[in-house]
Amino acid sequence: MIPISKPYIGEAEKAAVLEVLDSGMLAQGPRTAKFEERFAQVSGVKHAIATANGTTALYVALLAHGVGPGDEVITTPFTFIASANSILFTGAKPVFVDVDAETFNLDPALIEKAITPRTKAIMPVHLYGYVCDMDAIQAVADRHGLTIVEDACQAVGAAYGGRKAGSFGTGAFSLYATKNVMSGEGGMITTNDDTIAERCRMLRNHGMKRRYYHDMLGYNFRTTDLHAAIGLAQMDRLDDFTAKRRANAAYLNAHIESVVTPKVKDGYGHVWHQYTVRLDGGRDRDAAAKQLNDAGVGTGIFYPIPAHQQGYMRELIGDHSMPVAEQLAKEVISLPVHPHLSQDDLKTIAAEANKL
Ligand SMILES: Cc1ncc(COP(=O)(O)O)c(C=O)c1O
């Protein structure tokens, strides 16, 4: 089976982990600081703060901006559930706005209608590694004095208009095993704001600046130097992995004709965390996935149920209609695009997709 994702651990990752083990300093320490420095530099921001995972990165970023009970945060329903959950954890309410069918991302034209006096922030999600239309979103945020917390969990290295994901507002990244840069589990917050960075560091570590002096209520959302060592080694691979993902997506786009393939607008640096096509015309997706899997092509459905239609979310926020997200949730199917595909793999994926 050609897997839908393939985490890569090379000699550099292994050596880096062994070095940490030999050092005896396993918890968050100097490797984490180096990883943060590198991540900030690559993202084009002043600060990066490592956390235990992408979910805690989002939660801490929202808390650092003062999001809490009584607030509303606008986001997309077509995302991994952690985007919406991180809003709920703060006591705020997620307000869902429908997406654009071509980009799979928040439709900026619909955001303004969803703004109320309680709206505090917008959380654009750069789904599949495709940055949202940040000029349009920034313009709405500026008009209404709203904070932007980017869910860049799938978008390490992605860009828009020459700027990197995570540099438009406060960014949150995931370093989960299947992500473009991974550390097994891990998260990262990016910001240019010194005060927000300091709050994030304190929230991550029980509200401490000075050991055992707790200036605020905080958490243990730290990472470890073992994870940071893996992440740091992966950063050296980012450009190469991204170039391979782009070449693989270009091949698939040029050779697949049977389904709706993903288009990228000018000015966007897509990093292809996922290569996602749409089975239009009411075709049976379960049957299509089975057909591909039987032919040795791995698939993924990201995501079959939009956030606003999850049972507990309905109980919390009531029924809402998001026609585009609901349609996409029925139609999308992701094909392998990871950097370790061979030319034969790519041929097989395209040929089997064309039989659908
Ligand atoms: C869009 C999105 N947001 C948030 C997360 C949460 O990240 P993590 O799994 O590292 O907590 C993920 C991870 O899959 C994601 O894809």
The ligand as an SDF file (V2000), in Angstrom:
LIG
                    3D

 16 16  0  0  0  0  0  0  0  0999 V2000
   -6.0290   22.1480   11.3970 C   0  0  0  0  0  0  0  0  0  0  0  0
   -5.5230   21.5470   12.6840 C   0  0  0  0  0  0  0  0  0  0  0  0
   -5.6830   22.2340   13.8200 N   0  0  0  0  0  0  0  0  0  0  0  0
   -5.2210   21.7520   14.9910 C   0  0  0  0  0  0  0  0  0  0  0  0
   -4.5690   20.5540   15.0820 C   0  0  0  0  0  0  0  0  0  0  0  0
   -4.1170   20.0580   16.4070 C   0  0  0  0  0  0  0  0  0  0  0  0
   -2.7850   19.6990   16.4580 O   0  0  0  0  0  0  0  0  0  0  0  0
   -2.2720   18.5340   17.4350 P   0  0  0  0  0  0  0  0  0  0  0  0
   -2.8210   17.2420   16.9210 O   0  0  0  0  0  0  0  0  0  0  0  0
   -0.7970   18.6170   17.3680 O   0  0  0  0  0  0  0  0  0  0  0  0
   -2.8070   18.8450   18.7950 O   0  0  0  0  0  0  0  0  0  0  0  0
   -4.3650   19.8090   13.9180 C   0  0  0  0  0  0  0  0  0  0  0  0
   -3.6600   18.5170   13.9550 C   0  0  0  0  0  0  0  0  0  0  0  0
   -4.0020   17.5680   13.3140 O   0  0  0  0  0  0  0  0  0  0  0  0
   -4.8690   20.3070   12.6830 C   0  0  0  0  0  0  0  0  0  0  0  0
   -4.7150   19.6200   11.5540 O   0  0  0  0  0  0  0  0  0  0  0  0
  1  2  1  0
  2  3  1  0
  2 15  2  0
  3  4  2  0
  4  5  1  0
  5  6  1  0
  5 12  2  0
  6  7  1  0
  7  8  1  0
  8  9  2  0
  8 10  1  0
  8 11  1  0
 12 13  1  0
 12 15  1  0
 13 14  2  0
 15 16  1  0
M  END
$$$$
